[in-house]
């Protein structure tokens, strides 16, 4: 049954808004870093997001308790994402820029088939290999200036790539959970578990610096935007678009994330984009698109 024109507008709007919120998350995180350190930022983001999602589920009667047989799987998956993923992403962003971070994180679909092949022996295509090589070329171009000096700290790129690896492993673990729980339940429980995992680091390493900060309106609105829009609403919007478009067609929209981040970085953070950085970003995005061509079926 064909979707009505108005229904399609809602679906495309949901997919685009999810990418807008995820693209802006790199900007919002950079702003929060002006006040808080990475672990505090992550902890507060996860705590606010899980609280928001549980309020929605309680109000709507959607609460799903974790079954005892799935508890270990929830813990392990939460260890990879959000715990290890956010450590890599936030500390990578601390040593890089918002635009480079967004482009590097956008390579998650590129590396997913490789890790799936290594762990569960899923087939890997020639397009996947070509996409990986192209994406790495683009990352190197963004990393190195024309005089061969580093445009950004290599440590930042390595940390961001560790976040990519964590997200890929998480996506493989996630498949087992989606058979038993709704997407909102999964993200709510995993954000809560992630906050619990970060709690010892927060209390032992950054509690004092957190207390010393006097929150202003800019910090509060940015942190709420990060937690509610990027960690909660974006996921709900993307889940809605996947339901109607399918995973492959919905994932095509993820190529908008680094573009949105780059535009927002220019206007909100004053980030400068020399030609080699723009070329590197374009090459990375091209590599991501190539790896997705295998999965997209076009209607005649």
PAZAPA-4460 file (N, C-alpha, C; in steps of 0.05 Angstrom, whole numbers, plus 32768, in hexadecimal, padded with zeros to 4 digits):
% residues 300
    n_x    n_y    n_z   ca_x   ca_y   ca_z    c_x    c_y    c_z   seq   type   mol
   8011   7FE8   8000   8000   8000   8000   8012   8019   8000     1      X     A
   800D   802C   7FED   801D   8043   7FEA   8016   8058   7FFF     2      X     A
   802B   8065   8009   8027   8079   801E   801C   8093   8011     3      X     A
   800B   80A1   8020   8000   80BA   8016   8017   80CF   8016     4      X     A
   8012   80E4   8005   8027   80F9   8003   802D   8106   801E     5      X     A
   8018   810B   802E   801C   8117   8048   802C   8105   805A     6      X     A
   8027   80EB   8059   8036   80D7   8069   8053   80D7   8062     7      X     A
   805A   80D9   8048   8075   80DA   803F   8084   80F2   8049     8      X     A
   8075   8109   804A   8081   8122   8054   808A   811E   8071     9      X     A
   8078   8112   8081   807F   810D   809E   8097   80FB   80A1    10      X     A
   8098   80E6   8090   80AE   80D2   8091   80C8   80E0   808B    11      X     A
   80C9   80EF   8074   80E2   80FC   806C   80EA   8112   8080    12      X     A
   80D6   811F   808B   80DB   8134   809F   80E8   8127   80B8    13      X     A
   80DD   8110   80C0   80E8   8102   80D8   8105   80FA   80D3    14      X     A
   810B   80EF   80BB   8126   80E6   80B5   8139   80FE   80B5    15      X     A
   8131   8114   80A8   8142   812B   80A6   8147   8138   80C2    16      X     A
   8132   8139   80D3   8135   8145   80ED   8147   8135   80FF    17      X     A
   8146   811A   80FC   8159   8109   810B   8176   8110   8104    18      X     A
   817B   8114   80EA   8196   811B   80E1   819E   8137   80EA    19      X     A
   818B   8149   80EA   8191   8164   80F4   8199   8164   8111    20      X     A
   818A   8155   8122   8190   8154   813E   81AB   8146   8143    21      X     A
   81B0   8131   8134   81CA   8123   8137   81E1   8134   812D    22      X     A
   81DC   8143   8117   81F1   8154   810D   81F8   816B   8120    23      X     A
   81E3   8176   812C   81E6   818C   8140   81F2   8182   815A    24      X     A
   81F0   8168   815F   81FB   815E   8179   8218   8163   817C    25      X     A
   8228   8163   8166   8244   8169   8167   8249   8186   816F    26      X     A
   8238   8198   8165   823A   81B4   816D   8232   81B8   818A    27      X     A
   821C   81AC   8192   8212   81AF   81AD   8227   81A4   81C1    28      X     A
   8233   818D   81BA   8247   8181   81CB   825F   8194   81CE    29      X     A
   8268   81A0   81B8   827E   81B3   81B9   8278   81CA   81CC    30      X     A
   825F   81D4   81CB   8257   81EA   81DC   8257   81E2   81FA    31      X     A
   824C   81CA   8200   824B   81C0   821B   8268   81BC   8226    32      X     A
   827B   81B5   8214   8297   81B2   821C   82A3   81CC   8226    33      X     A
   8297   81E2   8220   82A1   81FC   822A   829B   81FE   8248    34      X     A
   8289   81EE   8252   8281   81EE   826F   828A   81D5   827D    35      X     A
   8285   81BE   8271   828A   81A4   827E   829E   8194   826F    36      X     A
   82AB   8181   827D   82BD   816E   8270   82AC   8158   8263    37      X     A
   82B9   8147   8251   82AA   8133   8242   829A   811F   8252    38      X     A
   82A5   8115   8268   8296   8100   8278   827D   810D   8284    39      X     A
   827F   8125   828F   8268   8132   829A   8253   8137   8285    40      X     A
   825C   8140   826D   8249   8145   8257   823A   812B   824F    41      X     A
   8249   8115   824D   823C   80FC   8245   8229   80F3   825B    42      X     A
   8232   80F4   8274   8221   80EA   828A   8207   80FA   828C    43      X     A
   8208   8114   828A   81F0   8124   828C   81DE   8120   8273    44      X     A
   81EA   811D   825C   81DB   8118   8243   81CB   80FE   8245    45      X     A
   81D8   80E9   824E   81CB   80CF   8251   81B6   80CF   8267    46      X     A
   81BC   80DC   827D   81A9   80DD   8294   818F   80EC   828C    47      X     A
   8192   8103   827F   817B   8112   8277   816B   8104   8261    48      X     A
   817A   80F8   824E   816C   80E9   8238   815C   80D1   8242    49      X     A
   8168   80C1   8254   815A   80A9   825E   8142   80B2   826F    50      X     A
   8145   80C7   827F   812E   80D1   828F   8118   80DA   827D    51      X     A
   811E   80E9   8268   810A   80F2   8254   80FC   80DB   8247    52      X     A
   810B   80C7   823E   80FE   80B0   8231   80ED   809F   8243    53      X     A
   80F6   809B   825C   80E6   808C   826F   80CC   809A   8276    54      X     A
   80CD   80B5   8278   80B5   80C4   827C   80A1   80C0   8265    55      X     A
   80AB   80C0   824D   809A   80BB   8235   808E   80A0   8237    56      X     A
   809E   808B   823D   8095   8070   823D   8081   806B   8254    57      X     A
   8086   8077   826B   8074   8074   8282   8059   8081   827B    58      X     A
   8059   8098   826F   8041   80A6   8267   8031   8097   8253    59      X     A
   803F   808B   8240   8031   807C   822A   802D   805F   8230    60      X     A
   8037   8055   8247   8034   8039   824E   8045   8026   823D    61      X     A
   805D   8030   8235   806E   8020   8223   8086   8013   8232    62      X     A
   8086   8014   824C   809D   8009   825B   80A0   7FEB   8256    63      X     A
   80B9   7FE3   824F   80BF   7FC7   824C   80D6   7FC0   8260    64      X     A
   80D2   7FAE   8272   80E7   7FA6   8284   80FB   7F94   8276    65      X     A
   8114   7F96   827F   8129   7F85   8273   8125   7F69   827E    66      X     A
   8123   7F55   826D   8121   7F39   8275   813D   7F30   8280    67      X     A
   813C   7F1F   8294   8155   7F16   82A0   8169   7F0A   828C    68      X     A
   815E   7EFB   8278   8170   7EEE   8265   817D   7F02   8252    69      X     A
   8173   7F1B   8251   817E   7F2F   823F   818F   7F44   824E    70      X     A
   8191   7F42   8268   819E   7F57   8278   81BB   7F5A   8271    71      X     A
   81CA   7F43   826E   81E6   7F44   8266   81EA   7F51   824B    72      X     A
   81D8   7F4A   8238   81D9   7F55   821D   81D5   7F74   821E    73      X     A
   81C3   7F7D   822F   81BF   7F9A   8232   81D8   7FA7   823D    74      X     A
   81E5   7F9B   8251   81FD   7FA6   825E   8213   7FA8   8249    75      X     A
   8218   7F92   823B   822E   7F91   8227   8229   7FA5   8211    76      X     A
   8211   7FA7   8207   820B   7FB9   81F1   820D   7FD6   81FB    77      X     A
   8204   7FDC   8214   8207   7FF6   821F   8224   7FFE   8224    78      X     A
   8235   7FE9   8229   8252   7FEE   822C   825E   7FF9   8213    79      X     A
   8255   7FEE   81FC   8260   7FF8   81E2   8252   8012   81DA    80      X     A
   8238   8014   81DF   822A   802C   81D8   8212   8030   81EB    81      X     A
   8213   8043   81FD   8221   805D   81FA   823D   805F   8207    82      X     A
   8246   804C   8218   825D   8051   8228   8277   8056   8218    83      X     A
   8280   8041   820A   8299   8043   81FA   8295   8056   81E2    84      X     A
   827D   8056   81D6   8279   8067   81BF   827B   8085   81C7    85      X     A
   826E   808D   81DD   826F   80A9   81E5   828A   80B1   81EF    86      X     A
   8299   809E   81FC   82B4   80A5   8204   82C5   80AC   81EB    87      X     A
   82C3   809B   81D7   82D3   80A0   81BE   82CA   80B9   81B0    88      X     A
   82AF   80BD   81AD   82A4   80D4   819F   82AB   80EE   81AD    89      X     A
   82A5   80EF   81C7   82A8   8109   81D6   82C6   8110   81DA    90      X     A
   82D7   80FD   81E1   82F3   8104   81E3   8300   8109   81C8    91      X     A
   82F5   80FB   81B3   82FE   8100   8198   82F7   811D   818F    92      X     A
   82DF   8125   8196   82D6   8140   8190   82E6   8155   819F    93      X     A
   82EE   814E   81B7   82FF   815F   81C8   8319   8165   81BA    94      X     A
   8324   8152   81AB   833E   8155   819D   833B   815A   817F    95      X     A
   8323   8160   8177   831E   8164   815A   830B   817B   8157    96      X     A
   82FD   817C   8140   82E8   8190   813B   82CD   8183   8137    97      X     A
   82B8   8192   8139   829D   8187   8136   8299   817A   811B    98      X     A
   82A3   8188   8106   829E   817E   80EA   82AE   8164   80E5    99      X     A
   82C8   8164   80ED   82D8   814C   80E9   82CD   8135   80F9   100      X     A
   82C4   813A   8111   82B8   8125   8122   829F   8119   8115   101      X     A
   828E   812B   810A   8275   8121   80FD   827B   8110   80E4   102      X     A
   828F   8119   80D5   8296   810A   80BC   82A2   80EF   80C4   103      X     A
   82B3   80EE   80D8   82BF   80D4   80E1   82A9   80C1   80EB   104      X     A
   8297   80CB   80FC   8282   80BB   8107   826F   80B1   80F1   105      X     A
   826D   80C1   80DB   825B   80B9   80C5   8265   80A0   80B6   106      X     A
   827E   8097   80BD   8288   807F   80AF   827F   8065   80BD   107      X     A
   826E   8067   80D1   8263   804F   80DE   8258   803B   80C9   108      X     A
   8247   8044   80B6   823C   8030   80A3   8252   8024   8091   109      X     A
   8269   8032   808E   827F   8027   807E   828C   800F   808B   110      X     A
   8290   8011   80A6   829F   7FFC   80B4   828D   7FE5   80BF   111      X     A
   8273   7FEA   80BF   8260   7FD5   80C9   8263   7FBB   80BA   112      X     A
   8264   7FBA   809F   8267   7FA0   8092   8281   7F92   8098   113      X     A
   8296   7FA1   809D   82B1   7F95   80A3   82B0   7F87   80BE   114      X     A
   82A5   7F95   80D2   82A4   7F88   80ED   8290   7F71   80ED   115      X     A
   827A   7F74   80DE   8267   7F5E   80DB   8273   7F46   80CE   116      X     A
   8285   7F4B   80BB   8293   7F34   80AE   82A7   7F27   80C2   117      X     A
   82B5   7F37   80D2   82C8   7F2C   80E5   82BA   7F1D   80FB   118      X     A
   82A4   7F27   8105   8297   7F1C   811D   8282   7F06   8116   119      X     A
   8272   7F0B   8102   825C   7EF8   80FC   825D   7EEE   80DF   120      X     A
   8274   7EF4   80D1   8278   7EE9   80B6   8263   7EF1   80A2   121      X     A
   8258   7F0A   80A5   8247   7F14   8090   8258   7F1B   8077   122      X     A
   824C   7F18   805F   825B   7F1D   8047   8262   7F3B   8045   123      X     A
   8279   7F41   803A   8282   7F5C   8035   8285   7F60   8017   124      X     A
   827B   7F76   800C   827C   7F7A   7FEF   8293   7F8B   7FE7   125      X     A
   8298   7F8C   7FCD   82AD   7F9C   7FC2   82A8   7FBA   7FC7   126      X     A
   828E   7FC1   7FC5   8287   7FDD   7FCA   828E   7FE5   7FE7   127      X     A
   828B   7FD3   7FFA   8292   7FD9   8016   82B0   7FDF   8018   128      X     A
   82C0   7FCE   800B   82DE   7FD2   800B   82E6   7FEC   7FFE   129      X     A
   82DA   7FF2   7FE7   82DF   800C   7FD9   82D7   8023   7FEB   130      X     A
   82C0   8021   7FF7   82B6   8037   8009   82C9   803C   8020   131      X     A
   82D4   8027   802C   82E6   8029   8043   8300   8038   803A   132      X     A
   830B   8030   8023   8323   803C   8019   831F   805A   8013   133      X     A
   8308   8060   8007   8302   807C   8000   82FE   808D   801A   134      X     A
   82F0   8081   802D   82EB   8090   8046   8305   8095   8055   135      X     A
   8317   8082   8056   8331   8086   8063   8341   809C   8056   136      X     A
   8340   809C   803B   834E   80B1   802C   8343   80CD   8034   137      X     A
   8329   80CF   8036   831D   80E8   803E   8325   80F0   805A   138      X     A
   8325   80DD   806D   832D   80E3   8089   834A   80ED   808A   139      X     A
   835C   80E0   807A   8378   80E9   807A   837B   8105   806E   140      X     A
   836A   810B   805A   836B   8126   804E   8362   813B   8062   141      X     A
   834E   8134   8073   8345   8147   8088   835A   814A   809E   142      X     A
   8369   8134   80A3   837C   8133   80B9   8396   8142   80B4   143      X     A
   839E   8143   809A   83B8   814E   8093   83B5   8168   8082   144      X     A
   83C4   817C   8089   83C5   8195   8079   83D6   8191   8060   145      X     A
   83D5   81A4   804D   83E5   81A2   8035   8403   81A1   803A   146      X     A
   840C   81AD   8051   8429   81AC   8058   8430   8193   8069   147      X     A
   841C   8180   806A   8420   8166   8078   8420   8169   8097   148      X     A
   8418   8180   80A1   8414   8183   80BE   83F8   8179   80C4   149      X     A
   83F2   8173   80DD   83D8   8169   80E5   83C4   817F   80E7   150      X     A
   83AD   817D   80DA   8398   8191   80DB   8388   818D   80F5   151      X     A
   8388   8175   8100   837B   816F   8119   838B   8159   8127   152      X     A
   8388   8157   8141   8398   8144   8150   8391   8127   8148   153      X     A
   83A5   8117   8140   839F   80FB   8138   8391   80EB   814F   154      X     A
   8397   80F3   8168   838A   80E6   817F   836B   80E9   817D   155      X     A
   8362   8100   8173   8345   8105   8170   8339   80F1   815C   156      X     A
   8347   80ED   8145   833D   80DB   8131   833D   80BE   813B   157      X     A
   8352   80B6   8149   8353   809B   8154   833C   8096   8168   158      X     A
   8337   80AA   8179   8321   80A7   818C   8306   80A6   817E   159      X     A
   8302   80B6   8169   82E9   80B5   815A   82E6   809B   814B   160      X     A
   82FC   808F   8141   82FB   8075   8134   82F4   805F   8148   161      X     A
   82FD   8063   8161   82F6   804F   8176   82D8   8051   817C   162      X     A
   82CD   8069   817A   82B0   806C   817D   82A1   805E   8166   163      X     A
   82AC   8061   814E   82A0   8053   8137   82A0   8035   813B   164      X     A
   82B7   802A   8144   82B9   800D   814A   82A5   8004   815F   165      X     A
   82A2   8014   8174   828F   800D   8189   8272   800D   817F   166      X     A
   826C   8021   816E   8251   8023   8163   824A   800B   8150   167      X     A
   825E   8002   8141   825A   7FEC   812F   8255   7FD2   813F   168      X     A
   8265   7FCD   8153   8261   7FB5   8164   8246   7FB6   8172   169      X     A
   823F   7FCE   817B   8225   7FD2   8188   820E   7FCB   8174   170      X     A
   8210   7FD3   815B   81FB   7FCE   8148   81F6   7FB1   8143   171      X     A
   820C   7FA1   8146   8209   7F84   8143   81FB   7F78   815B   172      X     A
   8203   7F82   8173   81F5   7F79   818C   81D8   7F81   818C   173      X     A
   81D3   7F99   8181   81B8   7FA4   8182   81A3   7F93   8173   174      X     A
   81AC   7F84   815F   819A   7F73   814F   818B   7F60   8161   175      X     A
   8199   7F55   8175   818D   7F42   8187   8177   7F4E   8199   176      X     A
   817B   7F68   81A0   8169   7F75   81B2   814F   7F7E   81A4   177      X     A
   8152   7F86   818A   813B   7F90   817C   8125   7F7B   8177   178      X     A
   812C   7F62   817B   8118   7F4D   8178   8105   7F4B   8190   179      X     A
   810D   7F58   81A6   80FF   7F54   81BF   80F5   7F6F   81CC   180      X     A
   8101   7F85   81C3   80FA   7F9F   81D0   80F6   7FB5   81BB   181      X     A
   80E6   7FC9   81C2   80E1   7FDF   81B0   80FA   7FF1   81B0   182      X     A
   80FD   8000   819A   8115   8012   8198   8117   8026   81AF   183      X     A
   8100   8032   81B7   8100   8045   81CC   8109   8039   81E6   184      X     A
   80FF   8020   81EB   8107   8012   8204   8125   800D   8204   185      X     A
   8130   8004   81EE   814C   7FFE   81EC   815D   8016   81F2   186      X     A
   8157   802D   81E4   8167   8045   81E8   8164   8050   8204   187      X     A
   814C   804E   8210   8148   8058   822B   8158   8048   823F   188      X     A
   8156   802E   823E   8165   801D   8251   8183   801F   824D   189      X     A
   818C   8021   8233   81A9   8022   822F   81B4   803D   8236   190      X     A
   81A5   8053   8233   81AE   806D   823C   81B0   806D   825B   191      X     A
   819C   8060   8268   819D   805F   8285   81B5   804E   828F   192      X     A
   81B9   8037   8282   81D0   8026   8289   81EA   8035   8283   193      X     A
   81EB   8044   826D   8202   8054   8266   8208   8069   827C   194      X     A
   81F3   8076   8285   81F7   808A   829B   8202   807D   82B4   195      X     A
   81F8   8065   82BA   8202   8056   82D2   8220   804F   82CE   196      X     A
   8227   8047   82B6   8243   8040   82B0   8255   8059   82B3   197      X     A
   824B   8070   82AB   825B   8088   82AC   825C   8095   82C8   198      X     A
   8249   808D   82DA   8247   8099   82F4   8261   8097   8304   199      X     A
   826E   8080   8306   8288   807F   8315   829D   8091   830A   200      X     A
   829F   8093   82EF   82B2   80A5   82E3   82AC   80C2   82E9   201      X     A
   8292   80C8   82E8   8289   80E4   82ED   828E   80EC   830A   202      X     A
   8287   80DB   831D   828B   80E2   8339   82A8   80E3   8341   203      X     A
   82B9   80D2   8336   82D5   80D1   833E   82E7   80E5   832F   204      X     A
   82E0   80EC   8316   82F1   80FC   8306   82E8   8119   8301   205      X     A
   82CD   811D   82FF   82C4   8137   82F7   82AE   8143   8308   206      X     A
   82A8   8137   831E   8293   8142   8330   829A   815E   833A   207      X     A
   82B3   8162   8342   82BB   817C   834C   82B9   8192   8338   208      X     A
   82C3   818C   831F   82C1   81A0   830A   82A4   81A6   8302   209      X     A
   8293   8191   8304   8276   8195   82FF   826A   81A8   8313   210      X     A
   8270   81A5   832C   8265   81B5   8342   826E   81D3   833E   211      X     A
   8286   81D7   8334   8291   81F2   8332   8284   8202   831B   212      X     A
   8275   81F5   8309   8269   8203   82F3   824D   820E   82FB   213      X     A
   8248   8227   82F5   822E   8233   82F9   821F   8233   82DF   214      X     A
   820B   8221   82DC   81FD   821E   82C2   81EF   8238   82BA   215      X     A
   81F2   8241   82A1   81E3   8257   8297   81CE   824D   8282   216      X     A
   81BF   825F   8277   81AA   8257   8264   81B5   8249   824C   217      X     A
   81CC   8252   8242   81D9   8246   822A   81E0   8229   8230   218      X     A
   81EC   8224   8247   81F3   8208   824E   81DB   81F6   8251   219      X     A
   81C7   8200   825F   81AF   81F0   8264   81A0   81E9   824B   220      X     A
   819C   81FD   8239   818D   81F8   8220   819D   81E6   820E   221      X     A
   81B7   81E9   820D   81C8   81D8   81FC   81C8   81BC   8206   222      X     A
   81CB   81B8   8220   81CB   819D   822B   81B0   818F   8227   223      X     A
   819B   819D   822B   8180   8192   8227   817C   818B   8209   224      X     A
   8186   819C   81F7   8184   8196   81DB   8193   817D   81D4   225      X     A
   81AB   817A   81DF   81BC   8163   81DB   81AE   8149   81E5   226      X     A
   81A3   814A   81FD   8197   8133   8209   817C   812B   81FD   227      X     A
   816B   813F   81FA   814F   813A   81F2   814D   8137   81D3   228      X     A
   815A   814A   81C5   8157   8149   81A8   816A   8135   819B   229      X     A
   8184   8135   81A3   8197   8123   8195   8196   8107   81A0   230      X     A
   8193   8103   81BA   8194   80E8   81C6   8179   80DB   81C9   231      X     A
   8163   80EA   81C4   8149   80DF   81C8   8137   80E2   81AF   232      X     A
   8130   80FB   81A8   811E   8100   8192   8129   80F7   8177   233      X     A
   8143   80FB   8173   814F   80F3   815A   814C   80D5   8155   234      X     A
   8150   80C6   816B   814D   80A9   8169   8130   80A1   8163   235      X     A
   811D   80AE   8170   8101   80A9   816B   80F9   80AF   814E   236      X     A
   8103   80C7   8144   80FD   80CE   8128   810A   80BA   8115   237      X     A
   8122   80B2   811A   8130   809F   8108   8122   8084   8108   238      X     A
   8119   807B   811F   810B   8062   8121   80F1   8063   8111   239      X     A
   80E3   807A   8112   80CB   807E   8102   80D1   807C   80E4   240      X     A
   80E7   8089   80DB   80EE   8088   80BF   80F7   806D   80B6   241      X     A
   8104   805D   80C7   810C   8042   80C0   80F4   8030   80BC   242      X     A
   80E0   8035   80CD   80C7   8025   80CC   80BA   8027   80B0   243      X     A
   80BB   803F   80A4   80AD   8044   808B   80C0   8043   8072   244      X     A
   80DA   8049   8076   80EC   804A   8060   80FD   8031   805E   245      X     A
   8101   8023   8074   8114   800D   8076   812F   8017   807E   246      X     A
   8140   8005   8088   815A   800D   8094   816C   8019   807F   247      X     A
   816E   800D   8067   8181   8016   8053   817A   8032   8048   248      X     A
   8161   8036   8042   8158   8050   8037   815A   8066   804D   249      X     A
   8154   805F   8066   8155   8072   807B   8172   807A   8081   250      X     A
   8184   8066   807F   81A1   806B   8085   81AE   807E   8071   251      X     A
   81A2   8081   8059   81AD   8093   8045   81AD   80B0   8050   252      X     A
   8199   80B6   8060   8196   80D1   806C   81AD   80D7   807F   253      X     A
   81BB   80C3   8089   81D1   80C8   809C   81E8   80D7   808F   254      X     A
   81E9   80D7   8074   81FD   80E7   8066   81FA   8105   806A   255      X     A
   81E2   810D   8074   81DD   8129   8079   81EB   8133   8092   256      X     A
   81F1   8120   80A4   81FB   8128   80BF   8215   8139   80BD   257      X     A
   822A   8130   80AF   8242   8141   80AE   823E   815B   809F   258      X     A
   822B   815B   808C   8225   8174   807E   8218   8188   8091   259      X     A
   8205   817F   80A0   81F7   8190   80B4   820B   819A   80C9   260      X     A
   821C   8188   80D2   8230   8190   80E6   8243   81A5   80DB   261      X     A
   824C   81A1   80C2   825F   81B4   80B6   8252   81D0   80B3   262      X     A
   8239   81D1   80AA   822B   81EB   80A7   8228   81F8   80C2   263      X     A
   821F   81E8   80D6   821A   81F3   80F0   8235   81FC   80FD   264      X     A
   824A   81ED   80F8   8265   81F4   8103   826E   820F   80F8   265      X     A
   8268   8214   80DF   8271   822D   80D2   8262   8245   80DF   266      X     A
   8248   8242   80E3   8237   8258   80EC   8237   825A   810B   267      X     A
   8238   8244   8119   8236   8245   8136   8250   8245   8145   268      X     A
   8265   8238   8139   827F   8236   8147   8295   8245   8138   269      X     A
   828F   8250   8120   82A3   825E   8111   82B9   824D   8106   270      X     A
   82B3   8233   8101   82C8   8221   80F8   82D0   8228   80DB   271      X     A
   82E9   8227   80D5   82F4   822E   80BA   82F7   8214   80AA   272      X     A
   82F0   8215   8090   82F1   81FE   807F   8303   8203   8067   273      X     A
   831D   81FC   8069   832E   81FE   8052   8327   81E9   803D   274      X     A
   8331   81ED   8024   8328   81DC   800E   832D   81BE   8013   275      X     A
   8344   81B7   8020   834B   819B   8024   8338   818E   8038   276      X     A
   832E   819D   804C   831C   8192   805F   8301   818D   8052   277      X     A
   82F8   81A0   8041   82DF   819C   8032   82E1   8184   8020   278      X     A
   82F8   8181   8012   82FC   816A   7FFF   82FD   8150   800F   279      X     A
   830A   8150   8026   830B   8138   8037   82EF   8130   8040   280      X     A
   82DF   8143   8049   82C4   813D   8051   82B3   8131   803B   281      X     A
   82B6   813D   8023   82A7   8133   800B   82AF   8117   8004   282      X     A
   82C9   8111   8007   82D3   80F6   8000   82C9   80E1   8014   283      X     A
   82CA   80E8   802E   82BF   80D6   8043   82A2   80D0   803E   284      X     A
   8292   80E5   8039   8275   80E1   8034   8270   80D0   801C   285      X     A
   8281   80D4   8007   827F   80C3   7FEE   8284   80A6   7FF5   286      X     A
   8298   80A1   8006   829E   8085   800E   8287   8079   801D   287      X     A
   827A   8088   802E   8263   807E   803D   824C   8077   802A   288      X     A
   8247   8089   8016   8231   8085   8003   8236   806C   7FF3   289      X     A
   824F   8068   7FEA   8256   8050   7FDA   8250   8036   7FE9   290      X     A
   8257   8035   8003   8252   801D   8012   8234   8017   8015   291      X     A
   8223   802C   8012   8206   8028   8016   81F8   8021   7FFC   292      X     A
   8206   8023   7FE5   81F9   801E   7FCC   81F0   8001   7FCA   293      X     A
   81FF   7FEF   7FD7   81F8   7FD2   7FD7   81DC   7FCD   7FE2   294      X     A
   81D4   7FDE   7FF6   81BB   7FD8   8005   81A3   7FE7   7FFB   295      X     A
   81A7   7FFA   7FE8   8191   800B   7FDF   8185   7FFF   7FC5   296      X     A
   816B   7FFB   7FC6   815D   7FF1   7FAE   814B   8007   7FA3   297      X     A
   8151   800F   7F8A   8142   8024   7F7E   812B   8018   7F6E   298      X     A
   8113   8025   7F70   80FC   801D   7F61   80FF   8027   7F44   299      X     A
   80F5   8017   7F32   80F5   801F   7F16   80DF   8034   7F11   300      X     A
***
